[in-house]
């Protein structure tokens, strides 16, 4: 019997109405620590095709590194009020990336994998809501987030230039909020390939 099936069977006995609900109950009772976060983001050897791990932009994230005051004071304040404890990031970029959406080439240009821990589940939920709101622009379409954590937001679109498509997922598991963003050349990378990376993070935190 697999671990997931065992959880479903065991929790069904205490009244969970479905396997999905049982998994959510199990997740909500997992204890996370700041030391766990590095294990939830993508590893340096898991770079998407054509990208390389950027060590200088990865690692432990203070609140200031997560949301710098120079660009995002409102987000920083929202995370602070929500009880931000710790963060971790893994960034991957394609060599020669200009950072300009109009210059995006076919394939992956950037993949950002992040994890943030909060004092409470309520705080994590509030922080996730502000993160989703931050990205919920008119140029982005909603994507299915089913199967990621206890609540999730997912988007795809080209908010800055037709050459670039942004795919992103934000989801919560107890006091933990996970995030995956990919910048790709429009029409060159199916959304499903990005979802595979999000699912990998989700499994590690489950």
Long-range contacts (C-beta under 8 A, 24 or more apart in sequence): 23-206, 24-150, 26-206, 27-149, 27-150, 27-173, 27-174, 27-205, 27-206, 28-121, 28-150, 28-173, 28-174, 29-174, 30-173, 30-174, 30-205, 30-206, 32-117, 32-173, 32-174, 32-175, 32-176, 32-205, 33-117, 34-85, 34-86, 34-117, 36-117, 36-205, 37-86, 37-87, 37-88, 37-115, 37-116, 37-117, 37-176, 38-88, 39-204, 40-88, 40-115, 40-176, 40-178, 40-201, 40-204, 40-205, 41-88, 41-89, 41-90, 41-113, 41-114, 41-115, 41-201, 42-90, 42-92, 42-111, 42-113, 42-180, 42-197, 42-200, 42-201, 43-90, 44-90, 46-197, 46-200, 47-92, 47-111, 48-92, 48-108, 48-111, 48-182, 48-197, 49-107, 49-108, 50-94, 50-107, 50-108, 51-92, 51-93, 51-94, 51-108, 51-109, 51-110, 51-111, 52-92, 52-93, 52-94, 52-95, 53-90, 53-91, 53-92, 54-91, 54-92, 54-93, 57-89, 57-91, 58-89, 58-90, 58-91, 59-88, 59-89, 60-86, 60-87, 60-88, 61-86, 61-87, 61-88, 61-89, 61-114, 61-116, 62-87, 63-87, 66-114, 66-116, 75-130, 75-131, 75-134, 78-126, 78-127, 78-130, 79-116, 79-127, 79-130, 81-126, 82-118, 82-123, 82-124, 82-126, 82-127, 82-130, 83-118, 83-119, 83-120, 83-123, 84-116, 84-117, 84-118, 84-123, 84-127, 85-117, 85-118, 85-119, 86-116, 86-117, 87-114, 87-115, 87-116, 87-117, 88-114, 88-115, 89-113, 89-114, 89-115, 90-114, 100-161, 101-158, 101-160, 101-161, 101-163, 101-164, 101-183, 102-160, 102-161, 102-163, 102-164, 103-163, 104-161, 104-163, 104-164, 104-183, 104-184, 104-185, 104-186, 105-185, 106-185, 106-187, 106-188, 107-184, 107-185, 107-188, 107-189, 108-182, 108-183, 108-184, 108-189, 109-164, 109-183, 109-184, 109-185, 110-181, 110-182, 110-183, 111-180, 111-181, 111-182, 111-183, 111-197, 112-179, 112-180, 112-181, 112-182, 113-179, 113-180, 113-197, 113-201, 114-178, 114-179, 114-180, 115-176, 115-177, 115-178, 115-179, 115-201, 115-205, 116-176, 116-177, 116-178, 116-179, 117-175, 117-176, 117-177, 118-175, 118-176, 118-177, 119-175, 120-175, 121-172, 121-174, 121-175, 123-175, 124-172, 124-174, 124-175, 124-176, 124-177, 125-151, 125-172, 127-177, 128-153, 128-170, 128-171, 128-172, 128-177, 131-170, 131-177, 131-179, 132-170, 135-168, 135-170, 140-166, 143-167, 143-169, 143-191, 145-169, 145-171, 147-199, 147-202, 148-178, 148-198, 148-199, 148-202, 149-173, 149-178, 149-202, 149-205, 150-174, 156-191, 158-186, 162-186, 165-189, 167-191, 167-194, 169-194, 169-195, 169-198, 171-198, 171-202, 173-202, 173-205, 173-206, 176-205, 178-202, 178-205
